[in-house]
Amino acid sequence: MSQPLRLGIAGLGTVGIGTVKIVQEHAALLSTRAGRPVEITCVSARDAAKDRGVDLSAYEWIDNAIDLASHGDVDVVLELIGGSEGAAYDLVKAALSNGKHVVTANKALLAHHGFELATLAEELCVSLSYEAAVAGGIPVIKALREGLAGNRIEALYGILNGTCNYMMTAMRETGRDFDVILKEAQEMGYAEADPGFDIDGIDAGHKLCLLSALAFGVKPDFDNLQITGISKITSTDIKFAEEFGYRIKLLGIARRVGTDLMQVMEPCLVPISNPIGVVEDVYNAVYIEGHAVGATLLTGKGAGAGPTASAVMGDVMDIARDIIVPAFAVPASTLATPQWMDLNERHSNYYLRLSATDQAGVIADVSRILRDLDISIESMMQHGRDPGAVVSIVLTTHETRHGDMAEACKQFAALSTIVDEPCLMRIETLE
Ligand SMILES: NC(=O)c1ccc[n+]([C@@H]2O[C@H](COP(=O)([O-])OP(=O)(O)OC[C@H]3O[C@@H](n4cnc5c(N)ncnc54)[C@H](OP(=O)(O)O)[C@@H]3O)[C@@H](O)[C@H]2O)c1
């Protein structure tokens, strides 16, 4: 049998220990499949004394993770630390520079430094692999880079954050509001103590940048991604959406629009009749439209030790089989600087909720603003009447230019009868 593939693992948290377990428990299977043994030689984390629930005594402990980058017994560095800067960036850059393959689960790192690191990997003829960075257990990177390589990708829609999807599902099922469900999600370990990265859409935004890069052959461009999170969504929105036949999903969208590209992360109303509309709980999904394949939906668990370690090992197995493909599917030198469309020029149907004091003239004011901007209402609803109290007025529009909807919201917010910021969401029909 050929030489073993030797792994050095940096980061022994959820993903790192999940990966160690697969290698320990399935060594024979991995070896048979790869045609060579796959072994862990070295491990590193911050605290050498921490009990991690697995036996690490057979591996060399490395105090400073950066030393894995130059270690003679390491062929592949597994960067499972996290963070776009600092230890993770230093380690990946040093490992690639030293001609070592890198497997990482770190979307933040690649969303910010993907082009630089992919260029470096290519110069040194090594692999920079990151299946675990996007949608955990769903092999979507491989699907875009390999299985769908014969397609011109027209559009891609992703539910890319399990925490947000769980929260939207729980709000719908229980009718309870955002803050209550967030607290519950934190208690259940689905949301971090500091949930900002998830609920503000940053984590999903990092992933979308990587998918756009792969789909369209452009440099990952996080700085030009417009992101709206889910924290303004109320159970009222979820209830109304359901009445209209939709579910609210934090959706990452990347698509071609004429000669431009569009990239946005935002909560949208998605038809219940579309398969992505019924992807619930912690599940992720990516809906891809290719010119030849048509529409295809991949779904599965987006996070957790098992699904993420499964993705890490998929990358390791490619390297063990000497399968090295460019990080973003094309030579890094050909990755284009994208021309993103002006999102104000998008045309969609919209959902709008206004919190208004229930008094005469409110509906007339709202209608006047919409009429003056040439926005046509498809339906309007107000549940109950409560003179003097705050009520929700909800409407949907026919196809409208986004810039006009944004202007309408500005004018609504200036009305003395409107309390709170208007809640505006696009209705995404995935067509
Ligand atoms: N968790 C998931 O479900 C999931 C899913 C997809 C992608 N990811 C990505 O996978 C990566 C790891 O996530 P995780 O959830 O496994 O994180 P985690 O549980 O917080 O583990 C992080 C590990 O990194 C170690 N570490 C931190 N700073 C270090 C440093 N300077 N040098 C060496 N080791 C250091 C920590 O050491 P100590 O244990 O000693 O503190 C810990 O073992 C991140 O990029 C994350 O975005 C995670």
The ligand as a Tripos MOL2 file, in Angstrom:
@<TRIPOS>MOLECULE
LIG
   48    52     1     0     0
SMALL
NO_CHARGES

@<TRIPOS>ATOM
      1 N1        -19.5550   24.0210   14.7970 N.am      1 LIG1
      2 C1        -20.1190   23.8300   13.6050 C.2       1 LIG1
      3 O1        -21.1770   23.2030   13.4890 O.2       1 LIG1
      4 C2        -19.4620   24.3730   12.3790 C.ar      1 LIG1
      5 C3        -20.0840   24.1820   11.1360 C.ar      1 LIG1
      6 C4        -19.4680   24.6430    9.9630 C.ar      1 LIG1
      7 C5        -18.2710   25.2980   10.0580 C.ar      1 LIG1
      8 N2        -17.6890   25.5140   11.2860 N.ar      1 LIG1
      9 C6        -16.4170   26.2060   11.3210 C.3       1 LIG1
     10 O2        -15.4380   25.3310   11.8430 O.3       1 LIG1
     11 C7        -14.4450   26.0630   12.5500 C.3       1 LIG1
     12 C8        -14.3420   25.5160   13.9700 C.3       1 LIG1
     13 O3        -15.5980   25.6350   14.5820 O.3       1 LIG1
     14 P1        -15.9500   24.8650   15.9490 P.3       1 LIG1
     15 O4        -17.4150   24.9990   16.1300 O.co2     1 LIG1
     16 O5        -15.3220   23.5320   15.9770 O.co2     1 LIG1
     17 O6        -15.2210   25.8270   17.0110 O.3       1 LIG1
     18 P2        -14.9290   25.5270   18.5520 P.3       1 LIG1
     19 O7        -15.7510   24.4190   19.0520 O.co2     1 LIG1
     20 O8        -15.0120   26.8570   19.2350 O.co2     1 LIG1
     21 O9        -13.4090   25.0580   18.5290 O.3       1 LIG1
     22 C9        -12.3550   25.9000   18.1950 C.3       1 LIG1
     23 C10       -11.0630   25.1930   18.5180 C.3       1 LIG1
     24 O10        -9.9860   26.0380   18.1160 O.3       1 LIG1
     25 C11        -9.0170   26.0690   19.1600 C.3       1 LIG1
     26 N3         -8.3000   27.3380   19.1060 N.ar      1 LIG1
     27 C12        -8.7720   28.5780   19.2920 C.ar      1 LIG1
     28 N4         -7.7920   29.4800   19.1180 N.ar      1 LIG1
     29 C13        -6.6770   28.7760   18.8110 C.ar      1 LIG1
     30 C14        -5.3280   29.1200   18.5290 C.ar      1 LIG1
     31 N5         -4.9340   30.3880   18.5290 N.pl3     1 LIG1
     32 N6         -4.4620   28.1180   18.2450 N.ar      1 LIG1
     33 C15        -4.8630   26.8260   18.2380 C.ar      1 LIG1
     34 N7         -6.1250   26.4270   18.5010 N.ar      1 LIG1
     35 C16        -7.0060   27.4010   18.7840 C.ar      1 LIG1
     36 C17        -9.7980   25.9160   20.4410 C.3       1 LIG1
     37 O11        -8.9270   25.4420   21.4540 O.3       1 LIG1
     38 P3         -9.4180   25.0780   22.9480 P.3       1 LIG1
     39 O12       -10.3850   23.9600   22.7950 O.co2     1 LIG1
     40 O13        -8.1780   24.6510   23.6410 O.co2     1 LIG1
     41 O14       -10.0400   26.3180   23.4880 O.co2     1 LIG1
     42 C18       -10.8660   24.9070   20.0080 C.3       1 LIG1
     43 O15       -10.3730   23.5950   20.1710 O.3       1 LIG1
     44 C19       -14.8800   27.5240   12.4340 C.3       1 LIG1
     45 O16       -14.2590   28.1180   11.3430 O.3       1 LIG1
     46 C20       -16.3760   27.4290   12.2010 C.3       1 LIG1
     47 O17       -16.9000   28.5560   11.5310 O.3       1 LIG1
     48 C21       -18.2670   25.0640   12.4330 C.ar      1 LIG1
@<TRIPOS>BOND
     1     1     2 1
     2     2     3 2
     3     2     4 1
     4     4     5 ar
     5     4    48 ar
     6     5     6 ar
     7     6     7 ar
     8     7     8 ar
     9     8     9 1
    10     8    48 ar
    11     9    10 1
    12     9    46 1
    13    10    11 1
    14    11    12 1
    15    11    44 1
    16    12    13 1
    17    13    14 1
    18    14    15 2
    19    14    16 1
    20    14    17 1
    21    17    18 1
    22    18    19 2
    23    18    20 1
    24    18    21 1
    25    21    22 1
    26    22    23 1
    27    23    24 1
    28    23    42 1
    29    24    25 1
    30    25    26 1
    31    25    36 1
    32    26    27 ar
    33    26    35 ar
    34    27    28 ar
    35    28    29 ar
    36    29    30 ar
    37    29    35 ar
    38    30    31 1
    39    30    32 ar
    40    32    33 ar
    41    33    34 ar
    42    34    35 ar
    43    36    37 1
    44    36    42 1
    45    37    38 1
    46    38    39 2
    47    38    40 1
    48    38    41 1
    49    42    43 1
    50    44    45 1
    51    44    46 1
    52    46    47 1
@<TRIPOS>SUBSTRUCTURE
     1 LIG1         1 GROUP 0 **** ****
